[in-house]
Amino acid sequence: MFYNIDCREGAKKYLQDNSVDLIITDPPYGIDGDLLHKHYNRDESQVLDGYIEVPLIEYADFSVEWIKEAERVLKFGGSLYIISGYTNLIHILNALEKTELKLVNHIIWKYNFGVYTKKKYISSHYHILFYQKKGGNPTFNTFARFGDSQKDEQNKSLNYQDREDVWLINKEYKPNQIKNKNELPTQLLTKIIQYSSNENDLVCDFFLGSFSTAKVALALNRNAVGFEKNPIAFDYQSEEMKKIEKGSLLKNIKMPDENKLFNQGKPLLEEEINQIIHRFKELKKEGNNKKQSIEILTAETGRGYWSLIKLLDKKLAQQTTLL
Ligand SMILES: C[S@@+](CC[C@H](N)C(=O)[O-])C[C@H]1O[C@@H](n2cnc3c(N)ncnc32)[C@H](O)[C@@H]1O
C-alpha cells in the first residue's frame, strides 16, 4: 500500500500503532536544493522532477514529527534504519533522543563516487542509524547470509565480516534510466531486509522516492507500505512497482551455505558425541592440528565450528580428569 501524501499525515491516517516490522528510510537531507545534484546523481537529465526538500529552518521539528510517528507504528522489537548524510545528522539524532527507541548500531556506509573537493577531504560515506523499539522479540537473523563456518580465501569468517559496522557498497550507476535524485542500492536494502525481517513481514519507507525499499522488500517476499509526497515520482514509480514479482529476488541473494551446517541447532545425542570425539582423535593422529581437525569435522558433521570446539574442549577436559 503506497500513498502520495506527506508521511507525517499518511502515517497518522493509514498506519496503526505497533503494526510495522521494519522501517528503512532515507529522509530529505535539508540542504540547499541547488547543491543536491552534488550529493546525488550528478547527471540530472534522467532524474524525475518534483523532489521535495525540507527547508533547513524546519528540519529539526520535521525530524521530531516523522520519527515520533515511526516509533508509534513500529511493533515492539521492530527495527528502524535511517540513512543520513552528516549535514543534518544532529537533528535526526536529537529527534531520536526524544523517543524511547534503543540505539543498536551506528553503521557507516562507504560508497563510490564521493563528492569531489579540492580543499578538503572527499565525502564518501553516509550514516545508517539502526534503532529498535523496546519490548517484543527483535528480529536479527545472525546467519541469514553466511553460516558460522564460512570463510574467505584468507580463512577469515565471512559472517563476521558481513556483520561489521562499516559497509562498502557501491551506488548503482543507471545510465539512461529514469531515476530519483537518490536511490538506495539493492545490495544495501537486501542486506538490511535479510538481517532485520522475515518473509511476509511488513516493511515501511516514510520517504519512498524511487520506491527502492518497497521494490526490494516485495522481491524478497515481504509486504511493503510507504509514502511519497512528490506526485511525479509517485505516479511513475507506483507503475514501476507493478512490474516487481513477489519473491523474485530470493534466488539471487546471499544465503548461508546450508550444506555445511545441516545439523546446526539439532540436539546432540550421546552416540554422536562419542563419534565426534573418536573422529577428532583420529584426525589429530593423521597429523592435522586442532583447527584443521575441527574444520574437517564441521564439514563432516554439519555442525558449527564453535559449537564443536566447545563440545570437544569440555569432553576432552572431562576425560583428562578421569585419567
Ligand atoms: C532521499 S529521497 C528518498 C530516496 C529513496 N530512498 C530512494 O531510494 O529512491 C527523499 C524523498 O522524500 C520525499 N519527501 C520529502 N518530504 C516528504 C514528506 N514530508 N513526506 C513524504 N515524502 C517526502 C522527496 O520527494 C524524496 O523523494
The ligand as an SDF file (V2000), in Angstrom:
LIG
                    3D

 27 29  0  0  0  0  0  0  0  0999 V2000
   16.2810   10.9720   -0.1320 C   0  0  0  0  0  0  0  0  0  0  0  0
   14.8370   10.7310   -1.0200 S   0  0  0  0  0  0  0  0  0  0  0  0
   14.4190    9.0640   -0.7960 C   0  0  0  0  0  0  0  0  0  0  0  0
   15.0970    8.2130   -1.7920 C   0  0  0  0  0  0  0  0  0  0  0  0
   14.6720    6.7670   -1.7260 C   0  0  0  0  0  0  0  0  0  0  0  0
   15.1750    6.1120   -0.5440 N   0  0  0  0  0  0  0  0  0  0  0  0
   15.1200    6.0260   -2.9710 C   0  0  0  0  0  0  0  0  0  0  0  0
   15.8940    5.0220   -2.8390 O   0  0  0  0  0  0  0  0  0  0  0  0
   14.7670    6.4200   -4.0710 O   0  0  0  0  0  0  0  0  0  0  0  0
   13.6230   11.5600   -0.0570 C   0  0  0  0  0  0  0  0  0  0  0  0
   12.2490   11.5650   -0.6910 C   0  0  0  0  0  0  0  0  0  0  0  0
   11.3130   12.1160    0.2590 O   0  0  0  0  0  0  0  0  0  0  0  0
   10.3250   12.8610   -0.4330 C   0  0  0  0  0  0  0  0  0  0  0  0
    9.7070   13.7310    0.5940 N   0  0  0  0  0  0  0  0  0  0  0  0
   10.0940   14.9370    1.0490 C   0  0  0  0  0  0  0  0  0  0  0  0
    9.3160   15.3520    2.0560 N   0  0  0  0  0  0  0  0  0  0  0  0
    8.3850   14.3810    2.2530 C   0  0  0  0  0  0  0  0  0  0  0  0
    7.3220   14.1930    3.1840 C   0  0  0  0  0  0  0  0  0  0  0  0
    7.0430   15.1170    4.1050 N   0  0  0  0  0  0  0  0  0  0  0  0
    6.5950   13.0600    3.1120 N   0  0  0  0  0  0  0  0  0  0  0  0
    6.8690   12.0990    2.1760 C   0  0  0  0  0  0  0  0  0  0  0  0
    7.8460   12.2280    1.2600 N   0  0  0  0  0  0  0  0  0  0  0  0
    8.6140   13.3430    1.3060 C   0  0  0  0  0  0  0  0  0  0  0  0
   11.1150   13.5550   -1.5200 C   0  0  0  0  0  0  0  0  0  0  0  0
   10.2960   13.9850   -2.5790 O   0  0  0  0  0  0  0  0  0  0  0  0
   12.1110   12.4430   -1.9240 C   0  0  0  0  0  0  0  0  0  0  0  0
   11.5980   11.6700   -2.9760 O   0  0  0  0  0  0  0  0  0  0  0  0
  1  2  1  0
  2  3  1  0
  2 10  1  0
  3  4  1  0
  4  5  1  0
  5  6  1  0
  5  7  1  0
  7  8  2  0
  7  9  1  0
 10 11  1  0
 11 12  1  0
 11 26  1  0
 12 13  1  0
 13 14  1  0
 13 24  1  0
 14 15  1  0
 14 23  1  0
 15 16  2  0
 16 17  1  0
 17 18  1  0
 17 23  2  0
 18 19  1  0
 18 20  2  0
 20 21  1  0
 21 22  2  0
 22 23  1  0
 24 25  1  0
 24 26  1  0
 26 27  1  0
M  CHG  2   2   1   9  -1
M  END
$$$$
